[in-house]
Amino acid sequence: MEFRDLKEQYRRHRAGIDAAIQKVLMQTDFINGSAVRQLEQQLAVYTGVRHCISCANGTDALQLALMVWDIGGGDAVFVPDFTFFSSGEVVPTVGAVPIFVDIDADTFNMSPESLETAIQYVIKQTDLQPRVIIAVDLFGQPADFVRIRQIADKYNLLILEDAAQGFGGSIGNRKACSFGDISTTSFFPAKPLGCYGDGGAVFTDNDTWAELIRSYKVHGKGEDKYDNVRIGMNSRLDTLQAAVLMEKLAFFDEEVELCSQAADAYTRRLQDLVKIPIVKENMVSSWAQYTICLKSSEQRKSIMNAFSAEGIPCAIYYKKPMHLQRAFEEYPNELKYEMTENVCERCLSLPMHPYLTKEDIDKVCDKVRNALRVGV
């Protein structure tokens, strides 16, 4: 059993993927080839956003957004306390200060109530200027952008949607990567839409910002790459990766639906045993992970031991809150992070991908039930 079965995905779609790669090899346009521009156009249409600008990875995508907004010294950027390191890492990279925000008990996304508390803390207790909210679409489900947008408007803040895990999710008729003033995603292989290496993209409806992003990602270029008008970075999506992504985009919605069916099957079997993931009304998750919560770290360890004995993969996302990461120890963390700390002790992500069989899901759920029974 695979945690994220890229082998089966390739086996089923090998002919198309191989043909797409072979086309690039024959054209030898490995950097900024035609497939890159085609992919950007297709992703813009898919998300309903005016501009899609591809880049080297999801971390660069976040940094490019902050650079476009001239975020730097003296600025406060609000980041969920329960997320991957890069969501917060990019903030001090541009010279700003990360302010971590506790999470919602059901979705594990940024808590709007905790966000407003954090904003008030910065205003009243620090000399920092609140500037940006980085809202992460964790585990595939979009953040609560209705309430987050209300808070952003109240305090005149920008929203940066980190949809690294959320591509393919939606709220109503709107797709992830359309909720931020700028939105980003990652094409890391294990993401809902993944390539065969690193890759990322930035989305915005703002024409001026889009042109700045295109400049910053290629060494701050002006008219061309030898006309450098600002300090930028080198962040390009390989043409090979773009070709793979276009081929995968063709069957992506089908995979999201299959993941949703797998999640429903997990939920039916596990809802009386553990805290299951909750998808809010009018939302669709792309199910980057299916993450349960146990009553204690001891229960989690029992299940992990049972899985290990049977060769069932699992993972802990995330073991340590952001505010406790050593890299962030110099930044303010006087706020409370009770929910994040609690979830970090109890969460466990189960195998999740479009090719899980009923037998796979039954095996996982049976092992959870047996481990909890033994542990009682």
QUIMO-V942605 format. One record per helix or strand of 2 or more residues. SS is the DSSP state (H for helix, E for strand). FROM is the first residue (numbers start at 1). TO is the last residue. If there is no record, write none. Layout:
ss=SS from=FROM to=TO
ss=SS from=FROM to=TO
//
This chain:
ss=H from=6 to=27
ss=H from=34 to=47
ss=E from=51 to=55
ss=H from=58 to=68
ss=E from=75 to=80
ss=H from=86 to=93
ss=E from=97 to=101
ss=H from=112 to=125
ss=E from=129 to=136
ss=H from=138 to=140
ss=H from=145 to=155
ss=E from=158 to=162
ss=E from=170 to=171
ss=E from=174 to=175
ss=E from=182 to=186
ss=E from=200 to=204
ss=H from=207 to=216
ss=H from=239 to=249
ss=H from=252 to=270
ss=E from=283 to=284
ss=E from=290 to=293
ss=H from=297 to=310
ss=E from=314 to=315
ss=H from=322 to=324
ss=H from=326 to=328
ss=H from=338 to=346
ss=E from=347 to=350
ss=H from=358 to=375
//
